[in-house]
Structure formats: structure tokens, C-alpha cells
């Protein structure tokens, strides 16, 4: 039971460290979001558009079953 008594302060310290790290990550995320917003706004001012790549999710146009390429 002595071990459990020693564990309490360690858990408290870890909780404090995690809370501080969480706050730091949130602040960094907000900073990145603001920077991205400024970039997008600047591009829009000049009429530029960025085409982001999209995944090709369309099914094959054939009724044949999908065959994976031979990788050997």
C-alpha cells in the first residue's frame, strides 16, 4: 500500500505535464490555422486557386473482378 501512496504525486505531476502539453499543442494548432487562413486569403485576392489531389474512388468500369498486379 505504500507504493500506491507514492504513485499519487507522480500521477498528479504527469497530469500537470499533459495539461501543459495539451495547451501548447492547441496554441500551435491555432497558429497554424491562422497562417493557413492568411495564405488562402492572399491566394484568393490574386484569384489563384489550388487544385488539391483527390482520391479516385470510382469503381472499375468493367464487370470483371478486380485483379491485383503481380508483384513478384
C-alpha positions as CSV (number, residue, x, y, z in Angstrom):
1,X,0.0,0.0,0.0
2,X,3.0,2.3,0.4
3,X,3.6,2.1,-3.3
4,X,0.1,3.5,-4.0
5,X,0.8,6.4,-1.8
6,X,3.9,7.2,-3.7
7,X,2.1,6.9,-7.0
8,X,-0.4,9.7,-6.3
9,X,2.1,12.6,-6.6
10,X,3.6,11.1,-9.8
11,X,0.2,10.8,-11.4
12,X,-0.5,14.4,-10.4
13,X,2.7,15.6,-12.0
14,X,2.0,13.6,-15.2
15,X,-1.4,15.1,-15.3
16,X,0.0,18.6,-15.0
17,X,2.6,17.9,-17.7
18,X,-0.1,16.5,-20.0
19,X,-2.3,19.5,-19.5
20,X,0.6,21.9,-20.3
21,X,1.5,19.9,-23.4
22,X,-2.2,19.9,-24.5
23,X,-2.4,23.7,-24.1
24,X,0.9,24.1,-26.1
25,X,-0.4,21.9,-28.9
26,X,-3.7,23.7,-29.1
27,X,-1.9,27.1,-29.3
28,X,0.4,25.7,-32.1
29,X,-2.6,24.3,-33.9
30,X,-4.4,27.7,-33.7
31,X,-1.3,29.4,-35.0
32,X,-1.1,27.1,-38.0
33,X,-4.8,27.6,-38.7
34,X,-4.3,31.4,-38.7
35,X,-1.3,31.1,-41.1
36,X,-3.2,28.8,-43.4
37,X,-6.1,31.2,-43.4
38,X,-3.8,34.1,-44.3
39,X,-2.3,32.1,-47.2
40,X,-5.7,31.1,-48.6
41,X,-6.9,34.7,-48.3
42,X,-3.8,36.0,-50.1
43,X,-4.3,33.5,-52.9
44,X,-8.0,34.4,-53.2
45,X,-7.0,38.1,-53.5
46,X,-5.0,37.3,-56.6
47,X,-7.6,34.9,-58.0
48,X,-5.4,31.9,-57.6
49,X,-6.9,28.5,-56.9
50,X,-5.1,25.4,-55.8
51,X,-6.5,22.1,-57.0
52,X,-5.9,19.6,-54.3
53,X,-5.5,16.0,-55.4
54,X,-8.5,13.8,-54.8
55,X,-8.6,10.1,-54.3
56,X,-10.0,8.2,-57.2
57,X,-12.9,6.3,-55.5
58,X,-14.8,5.4,-58.6
59,X,-15.4,1.7,-59.1
60,X,-13.9,0.0,-62.1
61,X,-15.9,0.4,-65.3
62,X,-15.8,-3.2,-66.1
63,X,-17.8,-6.2,-64.8
64,X,-14.6,-8.2,-64.4
65,X,-13.4,-8.8,-60.9
66,X,-10.5,-6.6,-59.7
67,X,-7.2,-8.3,-60.2
68,X,-4.2,-7.1,-58.3
69,X,-1.0,-6.7,-60.3
70,X,1.6,-9.5,-59.9
71,X,4.2,-8.1,-57.5
72,X,6.7,-11.0,-57.9
